[in-house]
Amino acid sequence: MAELHFLGAAGTVTGSCFLLNTGDCQLLVDCGLFQGKKEIRKCNYEPFSFSPTDIDYVILTHSHIDHSGLLPRLVKEGFKGKIIATRPSVDLARIMLPDSGHIQEMEAEWKNRKRARAGRPPEAPLYTVADAEAVLPLFLGVNYDEIISLSSSIKFRLRDAGHILGSAIIEMWLTEDNETIKLVFSGDFGNSGQPIIRDPALIEAADYLILESTYGNRLHEPREERRPHLAQIIRDTVARQGNVIIPAFAIERTQDLLYELSALYREGEIPSRVITYVDSPLATKATEVFIRNPGYYDHETWQLLQKGFKPLSFDNLEFVRTVEESKWLNTEATGSIIISASGMCDAGRVKHHLKHNLWRPESSVVLVGYQAEGTLGRRLLEGASKVRIFGEEIAVKSQIYSLSAYSAHADQNALINWVKAFHKLPQQVFLVHGEQDALSTLAELLRKDLGVTVSIPVWKQSVQITAEGIALHQPTVLTPPTERVTLSDLNRELQQITTELSPEMEEAYAQEIEQLAQAVHTLRLRAEVAASSED
């Protein structure tokens, strides 16, 4: 009836891409950028396993670059069909894809300076801003729960995934000879109870489920005490005439913080004289997209709007538009809240704010997410007395706080409970979008707790799907290496990146640097486990 090919996020977290061929239609679910270690990033330059001109549609689960970031290359190589996504995902992709093109251009420029010094010819970027902009006319925005027919054999609808604004689960029906089977792609599956966006939709049934596994081996911490803790930190800091610096990711994390701060201002938990600044160009544009799409808010946020409150554009909030304004914050702003990227403090404008505030005992730094080994944020978390920023040694005298981590991905319990709520459990679950430990741990729990059959596909593996069952085909190429890089390799690459990039380029490379730092952390943990088992 159909062939499903796992062309990304198979054995890895990034590069989401699945090819479905029913004979009368070929479509992709996502077309994402591989991110992280060098060996994984090389997959972005591999020839596609299909002809882009033969693809009829792309269905995009959401706008994150690891799901959308190869669309410019797909279009450059001949794709001319429609890219179907929710309307907020289209809006976010319109700002994220050109930004990714800019990063690709800057990365090529940086590499080519090194190549020139070595007497080697220049290389072209993976794609350019112009390539990214060529994608935008192909987008088609649709509504949640709207059933769409793509051919005589395929119809689908998008359901709310609760991951970021506009994120979607795909319910897809494949019909041949009066027989219908149902596929469900979870996309990136979110947490219940997140601010602003709705909880993930419940699905009644599936024959085959393609399920993400990012946190298949972890449980998230409860959030109840986060807001009062944040309020106390702010009150104490502004009473000392210090600044509160909050490193944060541009999409969803920044907006969640604004929602929290809006509530604290509204409830009188922090002084009304305190100004909150968002100093991140991408976060500013993303927040504008959130504001333009109130129809996708959850009930609680919608009620606030009905009462006249504006949780993402309150009176005490200012968005920093220019470099000059950002520099002004470092000389003039006192007793303020500054939210800036990147979340692990290793790139972006936040490094400037840390440089100007870490040495001040009256200021505070609030870490609101995971800090990977080797990052500036991790060094601050572990109590470093001094750090180097832009080549200058900075004393750490400010107060360093860490709030409970929260993620836009569901944890292990949430994933299992979501599948358990199906009225008809799937015949087969394919686990994707996870590292090996998360994949294997979740697979074992699904088999044990629910009794379902679980497979963990590898890169470029395919499966023949019929009403009677499936047939797995082995890939013709090896899975992209995920463990062959040594710790010294990663440390060396991280050090090289952080020392050679200018501050402006660091802002563009923020996501890449944090992915590399996470890889260093993962290898260190595994080395510690191996060492302890030998003792």
C-alpha positions as CSV (number, residue, x, y, z in Angstrom):
1,M,0.0,0.0,0.0
2,A,2.8,2.5,0.9
3,E,6.5,2.8,1.6
4,L,7.7,4.9,4.5
5,H,11.4,5.9,4.5
6,F,13.2,7.2,7.6
7,L,15.5,9.8,6.2
8,G,16.3,11.8,9.4
9,A,15.8,11.8,13.2
10,A,16.4,8.0,13.0
11,G,18.8,7.2,15.7
12,T,19.5,10.9,16.2
13,V,17.4,13.8,17.4
14,T,17.8,16.2,14.5
15,G,17.2,16.2,10.8
16,S,13.6,15.1,10.9
17,C,12.5,13.8,7.4
18,F,10.1,11.0,6.4
19,L,9.3,10.1,2.8
20,L,5.9,8.4,2.2
21,N,5.3,6.9,-1.3
22,T,1.8,5.5,-2.1
23,G,2.3,5.1,-5.8
24,D,0.1,8.0,-6.8
25,C,1.7,10.5,-4.4
26,Q,5.1,11.1,-2.8
27,L,5.3,13.4,0.2
28,L,7.7,14.4,2.9
29,V,6.8,14.8,6.5
30,D,9.3,17.5,7.6
31,C,12.7,18.3,5.9
32,G,14.9,19.3,8.7
33,L,18.5,20.3,9.3
34,F,20.9,17.9,10.9
35,Q,22.5,19.6,13.9
36,G,25.1,18.7,16.5
37,K,28.4,17.0,15.9
38,K,30.4,17.4,12.7
39,E,29.7,13.9,11.6
40,I,26.0,14.4,11.9
41,R,26.1,17.8,10.2
42,K,27.7,16.2,7.2
43,C,24.4,14.5,6.5
44,N,23.1,17.9,5.3
45,Y,25.4,17.7,2.3
46,E,24.4,14.1,1.4
47,P,22.5,13.7,-1.9
48,F,18.8,13.3,-1.2
49,S,17.5,9.7,-1.4
50,F,14.9,10.9,-3.8
51,S,14.5,13.3,-6.6
52,P,13.1,16.6,-5.2
53,T,11.2,17.2,-8.5
54,D,9.2,14.0,-7.8
55,I,7.9,15.1,-4.4
56,D,4.3,16.4,-4.5
57,Y,4.0,17.8,-1.0
58,V,5.8,18.5,2.2
59,I,3.8,18.4,5.4
60,L,5.6,20.4,8.1
61,T,4.9,19.5,11.8
62,H,6.4,22.8,13.1
63,S,9.0,25.5,12.3
64,H,12.0,24.5,14.3
65,I,15.1,24.3,12.1
66,D,15.7,20.6,12.8
67,H,12.3,20.0,11.1
68,S,12.3,22.7,8.4
69,G,16.0,23.7,7.8
70,L,16.6,21.7,4.6
71,L,13.6,23.1,2.8
72,P,15.7,25.7,1.0
73,R,18.0,23.0,-0.3
74,L,15.0,21.0,-1.4
75,V,13.5,23.9,-3.3
76,K,16.9,24.8,-4.8
77,E,17.2,21.3,-6.2
78,G,13.8,21.3,-7.9
79,F,10.9,20.9,-5.5
80,K,7.9,22.9,-6.7
81,G,5.0,21.5,-4.7
82,K,3.2,22.9,-1.7
83,I,4.5,23.0,1.9
84,I,1.5,22.5,4.2
85,A,1.6,23.7,7.8
86,T,-0.5,25.5,10.4
87,R,-0.7,29.2,9.9
88,P,1.5,30.1,12.9
89,S,4.1,27.6,11.7
90,V,4.1,29.4,8.3
91,D,4.6,32.7,10.1
92,L,7.5,31.4,12.2
93,A,9.1,29.7,9.2
94,R,9.1,33.1,7.4
95,I,11.4,34.5,10.0
96,M,13.4,31.4,10.8
97,L,14.4,30.1,7.4
98,P,15.9,33.4,6.2
99,D,17.7,33.6,9.5
100,S,19.0,30.1,8.9
101,G,20.2,31.1,5.4
102,H,22.1,34.0,7.0
103,I,23.8,31.6,9.4
104,Q,24.7,29.3,6.5
105,E,26.3,32.3,4.7
106,M,28.2,33.4,7.7
107,E,29.4,29.8,8.4
108,A,30.7,29.6,4.8
109,E,32.4,32.9,5.1
110,W,34.1,31.8,8.3
111,K,35.2,28.5,6.8
112,N,36.4,30.1,3.6
113,R,38.7,32.5,5.5
114,K,40.3,29.4,7.1
115,R,40.5,27.7,3.7
116,A,42.1,30.7,2.1
117,R,44.8,30.8,4.7
118,A,45.5,27.2,3.9
119,G,45.5,27.8,0.2
120,R,42.3,25.9,-0.4
121,P,39.5,26.9,-2.8
122,P,36.3,28.4,-1.2
123,E,33.1,26.3,-0.6
124,A,29.6,27.5,-1.3
125,P,27.2,27.7,1.7
126,L,24.6,24.9,2.1
127,Y,22.1,27.5,1.0
128,T,21.7,31.3,1.1
129,V,19.2,33.8,2.3
130,A,17.9,34.1,-1.3
131,D,17.4,30.3,-1.3
132,A,15.5,30.5,1.9
133,E,13.3,33.3,0.6
134,A,12.5,31.2,-2.5
135,V,10.7,28.7,-0.2
136,L,8.3,31.1,1.3
137,P,5.8,31.4,-1.7
138,L,5.3,27.6,-1.5
139,F,3.8,27.6,2.0
140,L,0.1,26.8,2.4
141,G,-1.3,27.6,5.8
142,V,-4.2,25.4,7.1
143,N,-6.2,25.0,10.2
144,Y,-6.0,22.4,12.9
145,D,-8.6,19.6,12.5
146,E,-9.2,20.4,8.8
147,I,-9.2,17.2,6.8
148,I,-7.3,17.6,3.5
149,S,-7.1,15.2,0.6
150,L,-3.8,15.1,-1.3
151,S,-4.7,12.3,-3.7
152,S,-7.2,9.4,-4.1
153,S,-5.1,7.5,-1.6
154,I,-4.1,10.1,1.1
155,K,-5.9,12.4,3.3
156,F,-4.8,13.9,6.6
157,R,-5.4,16.5,9.3
158,L,-3.2,18.4,11.7
159,R,-3.8,18.2,15.5
160,D,-2.3,20.4,18.2
161,A,1.0,19.0,19.5
162,G,1.4,21.5,22.3
163,H,5.1,21.8,21.6
164,I,5.5,25.4,20.3
165,L,3.0,27.7,18.7
166,G,1.5,26.0,15.6
167,S,3.1,22.6,16.2
168,A,1.2,19.7,14.9
169,I,0.5,16.0,15.2
170,I,-0.4,14.4,11.8
171,E,-3.3,12.0,11.5
172,M,-3.1,10.4,8.0
173,W,-5.3,7.9,6.3
174,L,-4.1,5.7,3.4
175,T,-6.7,4.0,1.3
176,E,-6.2,1.3,-1.4
177,D,-8.8,-1.3,-2.7
178,N,-11.3,-0.2,-0.1
179,E,-8.9,-0.8,2.7
180,T,-7.7,2.0,4.9
181,I,-4.9,2.2,7.4
182,K,-4.1,5.1,9.7
183,L,-0.6,6.6,10.4
184,V,0.0,9.1,13.2
185,F,3.2,11.2,13.3
186,S,3.6,12.7,16.7
187,G,5.9,15.5,15.5
188,D,7.6,17.1,18.5
189,F,5.2,16.3,21.3
190,G,4.7,18.9,24.0
191,N,4.1,19.1,27.8
192,S,0.6,19.6,29.2
193,G,0.2,22.8,31.2
194,Q,2.6,24.9,29.3
195,P,1.8,28.7,29.2
196,I,0.1,30.2,26.2
197,I,-0.3,27.2,24.0
198,R,-2.9,24.4,24.3
199,D,-2.2,20.9,25.6
200,P,-1.4,18.1,23.1
201,A,-4.5,16.7,21.4
202,L,-5.6,13.1,22.3
203,I,-5.7,10.7,19.4
204,E,-8.3,7.9,19.4
205,A,-6.6,5.3,17.3
206,A,-3.7,4.5,15.0
207,D,-2.5,1.5,13.1
208,Y,1.1,2.8,13.0
209,L,2.6,5.5,15.2
210,I,5.8,7.4,14.5
211,L,6.6,8.7,18.0
212,E,9.3,11.2,19.1
213,S,11.5,10.1,22.0
214,T,13.6,13.1,23.0
215,Y,13.0,12.6,26.8
216,G,12.1,8.9,26.6
217,N,14.6,8.3,29.5
218,R,13.8,11.3,31.7
219,L,11.1,12.8,33.9
220,H,10.7,16.6,34.2
221,E,10.7,18.4,37.5
222,P,7.4,20.0,38.8
223,R,6.9,23.7,38.0
224,E,4.7,24.9,40.9
225,E,7.4,26.8,42.7
226,R,9.1,28.4,39.7
227,R,7.0,31.6,39.5
228,P,7.2,32.6,43.2
229,H,11.0,31.8,43.2
230,L,11.5,34.1,40.1
231,A,9.5,36.9,41.8
232,Q,11.6,36.7,45.0
233,I,14.9,36.8,42.9
234,I,13.6,39.9,41.1
235,R,12.5,41.7,44.2
236,D,15.8,41.1,46.0
237,T,17.9,42.1,43.0
238,V,16.1,45.4,42.2
239,A,16.2,46.3,45.9
240,R,20.0,46.2,45.5
241,Q,19.8,48.3,42.3
242,G,21.1,45.3,40.3
243,N,20.0,43.8,37.0
244,V,18.4,40.4,36.5
245,I,19.9,38.7,33.5
246,I,18.0,35.7,32.1
247,P,19.6,33.8,29.3
248,A,16.8,32.2,27.2
249,F,16.0,30.6,23.9
250,A,14.3,32.8,21.3
251,I,11.2,30.7,20.6
252,E,8.7,29.5,23.2
253,R,11.1,29.9,26.2
254,T,11.2,33.7,25.9
255,Q,7.5,33.9,25.4
256,D,6.9,31.6,28.4
257,L,9.0,33.9,30.5
258,L,7.1,37.0,29.3
259,Y,3.8,35.2,30.3
260,E,5.2,34.6,33.8
261,L,6.5,38.1,34.2
262,S,3.2,39.6,33.0
263,A,1.4,37.6,35.7
264,L,3.9,38.8,38.4
265,Y,3.4,42.4,37.4
266,R,-0.3,42.0,37.3
267,E,-0.4,40.4,40.7
268,G,1.9,43.0,42.3
269,E,4.6,40.5,43.0
270,I,7.3,42.6,41.4
271,P,7.6,46.4,41.5
272,S,5.9,48.2,38.6
273,R,8.9,50.5,38.1
274,V,11.0,47.5,36.9
275,I,11.4,47.3,33.1
276,T,11.8,44.0,31.3
277,Y,13.9,44.1,28.1
278,V,14.0,41.4,25.4
279,D,17.3,41.7,23.7
280,S,17.2,39.1,20.9
281,P,16.2,40.0,17.3
282,L,14.8,36.5,16.6
283,A,12.9,36.4,19.9
284,T,11.4,39.8,19.2
285,K,10.2,38.7,15.7
286,A,8.9,35.4,17.2
287,T,7.0,37.2,19.9
288,E,5.3,39.3,17.2
289,V,4.2,36.1,15.6
290,F,2.8,34.9,18.9
291,I,0.9,38.1,19.4
292,R,-0.6,37.9,15.9
293,N,-2.0,34.4,16.6
294,P,-4.3,34.6,19.6
295,G,-6.6,32.0,18.2
296,Y,-4.0,29.4,19.0
297,Y,-3.7,30.3,22.7
298,D,-5.0,28.0,25.5
299,H,-8.1,28.8,27.5
300,E,-6.3,30.5,30.3
301,T,-4.4,32.9,28.0
302,W,-7.5,33.6,26.0
303,Q,-9.4,34.6,29.2
304,L,-6.6,37.1,30.0
305,L,-7.1,38.7,26.6
306,Q,-10.8,38.9,27.1
307,K,-10.2,40.8,30.4
308,G,-8.0,43.3,28.6
309,F,-4.6,41.9,29.7
310,K,-1.8,41.5,27.2
311,P,0.6,38.8,28.6
312,L,3.1,39.2,25.7
313,S,3.1,43.0,25.3
314,F,2.6,44.5,28.8
315,D,3.4,48.1,29.8
316,N,6.7,47.2,31.5
317,L,8.1,45.4,28.5
318,E,10.5,46.8,25.9
319,F,12.0,45.0,22.9
320,V,15.5,46.0,22.0
321,R,15.6,46.7,18.2
322,T,19.2,47.9,17.5
323,V,22.8,47.1,18.5
324,E,23.0,50.7,19.9
325,E,20.0,50.0,22.2
326,S,21.6,46.8,23.3
327,K,24.8,48.6,24.2
328,W,22.8,51.2,26.1
329,L,21.5,48.5,28.4
330,N,25.0,47.8,29.6
331,T,25.7,51.4,30.6
332,E,22.4,52.9,31.6
333,A,19.9,50.2,32.7
334,T,19.8,49.6,36.4
335,G,17.3,47.5,38.4
336,S,16.0,45.9,35.1
337,I,15.2,42.5,33.8
338,I,17.1,41.5,30.6
339,I,16.1,38.4,28.7
340,S,18.6,37.5,26.0
341,A,19.9,34.6,23.9
342,S,21.5,32.2,24.1
343,G,20.1,30.0,26.8
344,M,23.4,28.4,27.7
345,C,25.3,31.7,27.7
346,D,27.8,30.6,25.1
347,A,26.8,32.9,22.2
348,G,24.6,35.9,21.4
349,R,24.0,39.2,23.0
350,V,23.6,37.7,26.5
351,K,27.4,37.4,26.7
352,H,27.7,41.2,26.6
353,H,25.1,41.5,29.4
354,L,27.0,38.9,31.5
355,K,30.3,40.7,30.9
356,H,28.8,43.9,32.3
357,N,26.9,42.3,35.2
358,L,28.7,39.3,36.5
359,W,31.2,41.4,38.4
360,R,28.4,43.4,40.1
361,P,27.4,41.9,43.5
362,E,24.0,43.6,43.2
363,S,23.0,41.8,40.0
364,S,21.6,38.3,39.5
365,V,21.8,35.7,36.7
366,V,18.8,33.4,36.4
367,L,19.5,30.1,34.5
368,V,16.1,28.8,33.4
369,G,17.2,25.7,31.5
370,Y,19.7,22.9,31.2
371,Q,23.4,24.0,31.1
372,A,25.5,21.6,29.2
373,E,29.0,20.6,30.3
374,G,31.7,23.0,29.0
375,T,29.3,26.0,28.5
376,L,29.6,29.3,30.2
377,G,26.2,28.7,31.8
378,R,27.5,25.4,33.3
379,R,30.6,27.1,34.8
380,L,28.4,29.7,36.4
381,L,26.0,27.0,37.7
382,E,28.9,25.2,39.3
383,G,30.2,28.2,41.1
384,A,33.1,29.6,39.0
385,S,34.7,32.5,40.7
386,K,35.8,34.0,37.4
387,V,35.2,33.3,33.7
388,R,36.5,34.6,30.4
389,I,34.2,36.4,28.1
390,F,35.5,37.8,24.8
391,G,39.0,37.1,26.0
392,E,38.6,39.2,29.2
393,E,38.7,37.7,32.7
394,I,35.5,38.6,34.6
395,A,35.0,38.1,38.3
396,V,31.8,36.4,39.2
397,K,30.3,38.3,42.1
398,S,26.7,38.4,41.1
399,Q,24.1,36.1,42.5
400,I,23.6,32.9,40.3
401,Y,20.3,31.2,40.4
402,S,18.9,28.1,38.7
403,L,15.2,27.6,38.3
404,S,13.8,24.1,37.7
405,A,14.3,23.1,34.1
406,Y,11.3,23.0,31.8
407,S,11.1,21.8,28.3
408,A,8.8,22.0,25.3
409,H,9.1,18.2,24.9
410,A,7.0,15.7,26.9
411,D,8.9,13.5,29.3
412,Q,8.8,9.7,29.6
413,N,5.5,9.5,31.6
414,A,3.7,12.0,29.3
415,L,4.7,10.0,26.2
416,I,3.6,6.7,27.6
417,N,0.3,8.1,29.0
418,W,-0.5,9.7,25.6
419,V,-0.2,6.4,23.8
420,K,-2.0,4.6,26.6
421,A,-5.0,7.0,26.1
422,F,-5.5,5.7,22.5
423,H,-8.8,3.8,22.3
424,K,-7.2,1.5,19.8
425,L,-3.4,0.9,20.4
426,P,-1.2,0.9,17.3
427,Q,-0.1,-2.3,15.8
428,Q,3.4,-0.9,15.6
429,V,5.3,2.0,17.1
430,F,8.3,3.5,15.4
431,L,10.5,5.5,17.8
432,V,12.4,8.5,16.3
433,H,13.9,11.8,17.3
434,G,15.9,10.6,20.2
435,E,19.4,9.5,21.4
436,Q,20.0,5.8,21.8
437,D,19.4,5.6,25.5
438,A,16.2,7.5,25.3
439,L,15.0,5.4,22.3
440,S,15.8,2.0,24.0
441,T,14.5,3.0,27.4
442,L,11.1,4.2,26.0
443,A,10.9,1.2,23.7
444,E,11.2,-1.2,26.6
445,L,8.6,0.6,28.7
446,L,6.1,0.7,25.8
447,R,6.6,-3.0,25.3
448,K,6.3,-3.8,29.0
449,D,3.5,-1.4,30.0
450,L,1.3,-1.4,26.9
451,G,2.3,-4.6,25.1
452,V,2.8,-2.9,21.8
453,T,5.3,-3.9,19.1
454,V,8.1,-1.3,18.9
455,S,10.8,-0.7,16.3
456,I,13.7,1.8,16.3
457,P,14.5,2.6,12.7
458,V,17.9,3.5,11.5
459,W,18.9,6.2,9.0
460,K,17.5,5.5,5.5
461,Q,15.7,2.4,6.6
462,S,12.3,1.9,4.9
463,V,9.2,-0.1,5.7
464,Q,6.4,-1.5,3.5
465,I,3.1,-0.8,5.1
466,T,-0.1,-2.7,4.3
467,A,-3.4,-3.5,6.0
468,E,-2.0,-7.0,6.9
469,G,1.2,-5.7,8.4
470,I,4.7,-4.3,7.7
471,A,7.9,-5.4,6.2
472,L,11.1,-3.7,7.2
473,H,13.9,-3.2,4.7
474,Q,17.5,-2.7,5.8
475,P,19.1,0.5,4.7
476,T,21.7,0.5,1.9
477,V,24.0,2.9,3.8
478,L,25.4,3.0,7.3
479,T,23.7,4.9,10.1
480,P,25.4,8.3,10.5
481,P,28.1,8.0,13.2
482,T,27.0,9.2,16.6
483,E,29.7,7.8,18.9
484,R,32.9,7.7,17.0
485,V,34.1,11.2,17.8
486,T,36.3,11.4,20.9
487,L,35.9,13.8,23.8
488,S,39.1,15.5,22.9
489,D,37.8,16.1,19.3
490,L,34.7,17.8,20.7
491,N,36.5,19.8,23.2
492,R,38.9,21.0,20.6
493,E,36.1,21.9,18.2
494,L,34.2,23.8,20.9
495,Q,37.3,25.7,21.9
496,Q,38.1,26.6,18.3
497,I,34.6,27.9,17.6
498,T,34.4,30.0,20.8
499,T,37.8,31.6,20.3
500,E,37.6,32.3,16.5
501,L,34.1,33.7,16.2
502,S,33.5,37.4,16.5
503,P,30.7,38.4,19.0
504,E,28.4,39.1,16.0
505,M,28.9,35.7,14.5
506,E,28.5,34.0,17.9
507,E,24.9,35.3,18.0
508,A,24.2,33.5,14.7
509,Y,26.0,30.3,15.8
510,A,24.3,30.1,19.1
511,Q,22.3,26.9,18.4
512,E,25.3,25.1,16.9
513,I,27.5,26.0,19.8
514,E,25.0,24.7,22.3
515,Q,24.5,21.5,20.3
516,L,28.2,20.9,20.4
517,A,28.4,21.6,24.1
518,Q,25.6,19.1,24.8
519,A,27.6,16.5,22.8
520,V,30.6,17.1,25.0
521,H,28.5,16.7,28.1
522,T,27.0,13.4,26.9
523,L,30.4,11.9,26.2
524,R,31.7,13.0,29.6
525,L,28.8,11.4,31.4
526,R,29.3,8.2,29.5
527,A,33.0,8.2,30.3
528,E,32.2,8.7,34.0
529,V,29.7,5.8,34.0
530,A,32.3,3.6,32.2
531,A,35.0,4.5,34.7
532,S,32.7,3.8,37.7
533,S,31.8,0.4,36.3
534,E,35.4,-0.6,36.1
535,D,36.2,0.3,39.7
